[in-house]
Amino acid sequence: MNEFLSSFLSLATLFALRFVLPILITFGVLTFLKGIEKRRNVEDEARLSK
């Protein structure tokens, strides 16, 4: 029983590393880029309103 549990946990870890991590990284990068874009837009609007 213990062997089954440990093998299941290692499989779950592999699955998480294969699928969840790339999704999280992609999501984080997209959010980061959107934040930069928003900041740039705000700066442009501030410059234009002067």
DRENPA-3360 file (N, C-alpha, C; in nm, 2 decimals, always signed):
BEGIN
1 = MNEFLSSF = +0.08/-0.12/+0.00/+0.00/+0.00/+0.00/+0.09/+0.13/+0.00 ~ +0.19/+0.13/+0.08/+0.28/+0.24/+0.09/+0.35/+0.26/-0.04 ~ +0.39/+0.15/-0.11/+0.46/+0.16/-0.24/+0.37/+0.22/-0.34 ~ +0.24/+0.18/-0.34/+0.15/+0.23/-0.44/+0.13/+0.38/-0.42 ~ +0.12/+0.42/-0.29/+0.10/+0.57/-0.26/+0.22/+0.65/-0.30 ~ +0.34/+0.60/-0.28/+0.46/+0.68/-0.32/+0.47/+0.69/-0.47 ~ +0.44/+0.58/-0.54/+0.45/+0.58/-0.68/+0.34/+0.67/-0.74 ~ +0.22/+0.67/-0.68/+0.11/+0.76/-0.72/+0.16/+0.91/-0.70;
9 = LSLATLFA = +0.22/+0.94/-0.59/+0.27/+1.07/-0.56/+0.37/+1.12/-0.66 ~ +0.46/+1.03/-0.69/+0.57/+1.06/-0.79/+0.51/+1.09/-0.93 ~ +0.41/+1.00/-0.97/+0.34/+1.03/-1.09/+0.27/+1.16/-1.09 ~ +0.20/+1.19/-0.98/+0.13/+1.32/-0.97/+0.23/+1.44/-0.98 ~ +0.35/+1.42/-0.92/+0.45/+1.53/-0.93/+0.49/+1.54/-1.07 ~ +0.52/+1.43/-1.14/+0.56/+1.44/-1.28/+0.46/+1.51/-1.37 ~ +0.33/+1.47/-1.34/+0.22/+1.53/-1.42/+0.22/+1.68/-1.39 ~ +0.23/+1.72/-1.27/+0.23/+1.86/-1.23/+0.34/+1.93/-1.30;
17 = LRFVLPIL = +0.46/+1.87/-1.30/+0.57/+1.94/-1.37/+0.55/+1.95/-1.52 ~ +0.49/+1.84/-1.58/+0.48/+1.84/-1.72/+0.37/+1.94/-1.77 ~ +0.26/+1.95/-1.70/+0.15/+2.02/-1.75/+0.11/+2.15/-1.67 ~ +0.12/+2.14/-1.54/+0.07/+2.26/-1.46/+0.18/+2.37/-1.46 ~ +0.31/+2.33/-1.45/+0.41/+2.44/-1.45/+0.41/+2.52/-1.57 ~ +0.41/+2.46/-1.69/+0.41/+2.54/-1.81/+0.29/+2.64/-1.82 ~ +0.18/+2.59/-1.78/+0.06/+2.67/-1.78/+0.07/+2.79/-1.68 ~ +0.12/+2.76/-1.56/+0.14/+2.86/-1.46/+0.24/+2.96/-1.51;
25 = ITFGVLTF = +0.35/+2.92/-1.58/+0.46/+3.01/-1.62/+0.40/+3.10/-1.74 ~ +0.33/+3.03/-1.83/+0.27/+3.11/-1.94/+0.17/+3.21/-1.88 ~ +0.09/+3.17/-1.79/-0.01/+3.27/-1.73/+0.06/+3.38/-1.66 ~ +0.17/+3.35/-1.59/+0.24/+3.45/-1.52/+0.31/+3.55/-1.61 ~ +0.37/+3.50/-1.72/+0.43/+3.58/-1.82/+0.33/+3.68/-1.89 ~ +0.21/+3.62/-1.92/+0.11/+3.70/-1.99/+0.06/+3.81/-1.89 ~ +0.04/+3.77/-1.77/-0.01/+3.87/-1.67/+0.10/+3.98/-1.65 ~ +0.22/+3.94/-1.65/+0.33/+4.04/-1.63/+0.34/+4.13/-1.75;
33 = LKGIEKRR = +0.32/+4.08/-1.88/+0.33/+4.16/-2.00/+0.21/+4.26/-2.00 ~ +0.09/+4.21/-1.96/-0.03/+4.29/-1.96/-0.01/+4.41/-1.86 ~ +0.05/+4.38/-1.74/+0.08/+4.48/-1.65/+0.17/+4.59/-1.70 ~ +0.28/+4.54/-1.77/+0.37/+4.64/-1.84/+0.30/+4.72/-1.94 ~ +0.22/+4.66/-2.02/+0.14/+4.73/-2.12/+0.05/+4.84/-2.06 ~ -0.02/+4.80/-1.95/-0.11/+4.89/-1.89/-0.03/+5.01/-1.84 ~ +0.09/+4.99/-1.77/+0.17/+5.09/-1.72/+0.21/+5.19/-1.83 ~ +0.25/+5.13/-1.94/+0.30/+5.21/-2.06/+0.18/+5.29/-2.11;
41 = NVEDEARL = +0.06/+5.23/-2.12/-0.05/+5.31/-2.16/-0.08/+5.43/-2.07 ~ -0.07/+5.40/-1.94/-0.10/+5.51/-1.84/+0.00/+5.62/-1.86 ~ +0.13/+5.58/-1.88/+0.23/+5.68/-1.90/+0.21/+5.76/-2.03 ~ +0.17/+5.69/-2.13/+0.14/+5.76/-2.26/+0.02/+5.86/-2.24 ~ -0.08/+5.82/-2.17/-0.20/+5.91/-2.15/-0.15/+6.03/-2.07 ~ -0.07/+6.01/-1.97/-0.02/+6.12/-1.89/+0.06/+6.22/-1.97 ~ +0.14/+6.16/-2.06/+0.22/+6.25/-2.15/+0.13/+6.32/-2.25 ~ +0.03/+6.26/-2.30/-0.06/+6.32/-2.40/-0.14/+6.43/-2.34;
49 = SK = -0.18/+6.41/-2.21/-0.27/+6.51/-2.15/-0.20/+6.63/-2.11 ~ -0.07/+6.63/-2.11/+0.01/+6.76/-2.07/-0.01/+6.86/-2.18;
% end
